[in-house]
Amino acid sequence: QVQLVESGGGLVQAGDSLRLSCAASGRTSSRLAMGWFRQAPGKEREFVAAISVSGGLTDYTDFVKGRFTISRADAKNTVYLQMNSLKPEDTAVYYCAADPIWRYRAGYAYWGQGTQVTVSS
């Protein structure tokens, strides 16, 4: 099994920045493609960003493009989400996801428990 642990969430003011981290652990034979999703209260889970196993491909939802940056460590199944210019509408539980195959926006096999990001006005 693969376990994902997110960190870095918290309460910030609009315009502030946060950096989320996600580390994969457990038995896996290869590096993992990884992504971030979020779910606001009363709303469906939505895609935020994804990165390929090598880091050579990235994908972002249009709403966060230019504000958020996904990256990964060179030789680890660790992914980061740098979130700048945060807005109240970014408030959500952010989930890390991973899969042996580049999945882009859907189909991930492994999921973290989520970390709360709250952006005040």
N, C-alpha and C positions, 0 to 999 in steps of 0.2 A: 504494500500500500504506500501511497504518497500522501504526505501531509503538507498543507500549506498554512503558514502563519503570517498574518498581516500585522503591520505596526505603523505608527505614525499619525493615526487619526487624532482628532481633537476638536476643540472649539476655537474658532478664529473669527476675526472681523472681516467684513467684505473688503476685498483688495489685498488681503494677506496671502501668504503662501504656506503650503504644506508639502511634505515629501513622504509619500507612503512607500513602505517596503514590504516585500513578500518573499519569504524563503521557503523553498521546497525541501523536504527531508523524507527519508524512508528509502525503500528499495526501488530504484529505477535504473534501467540499463542505459539510458541516454539522457541527453539534455532535453529540456522541455520547452515547447512554445508556451508563452504565458500571456495572460490578458487581465484586464480590469473591467469589472462591471459595477453598477451601482443600482440601488433601489431606494427611492424616497418613500416616505410613509403614504400608504394608500395607492401606490403606483406600481407598475410592473418593472421588473428588472430590465435595465438597459445597458447596452454595450458602451464602454468608454474608450478603451485602447487595447491594442494587442501588439506583440512582438514575436518574431520568429525565433527558432531555436538558435540561430546564429546571430540574431540581432540585425540582420540585413534588411528585413522587411518590418515595417510598422504600419499600423492602421489606427485611425482615430475617428470617432464620431465628429460630425461637423461642429457640434456645439462646443466642444472643448479644443478643437484644433487651433493652434496658436497660443493657447494658454497652458495646456498640459503637455508633458513630454514623458514618454515611456522609454525606459532603458533597462539594460541588464548587465550583470557582471560577466566578464569574459569567459570564465570557466566554472561558473556556478549557476544553479537554477535559482537565481535571485533576480527579482525584477523590482523596478522602482517606478513610481509615478510622481513626477514633480508637478505640482499644481500651483500655478500662479494666477494672480488676479481673480481670486475666488469670489464667487457670487452666492447670494443666499440660495439660489436655485440649484447650486451644487450640493446642498445639504442632502446627505443620503448615507446609507451603509454601503461601503465600498468593499467589493469582494474580489479576491484574487482567484484566478483560474489557471489551470495548466493542462497540457496534453502533449504526448510524444510527437504529435503531428501538428503542423501549422494549421490552425483552425479559424483564424480571422475572428469572426464575430459570433460563432456558435459552435457547439459540439465538444466543449471541453470535458475531459474525464474527471478532473480533480478540482475541488473547490475549497477555499478557506472559509473560516467562520465569519469573516467580515470585520471591518473596523469603522466606527462611526466618525463621520466628518460633519461638523455643524458650522455653518457660516452665518453669523449674525449680521443684521443690517447696520 
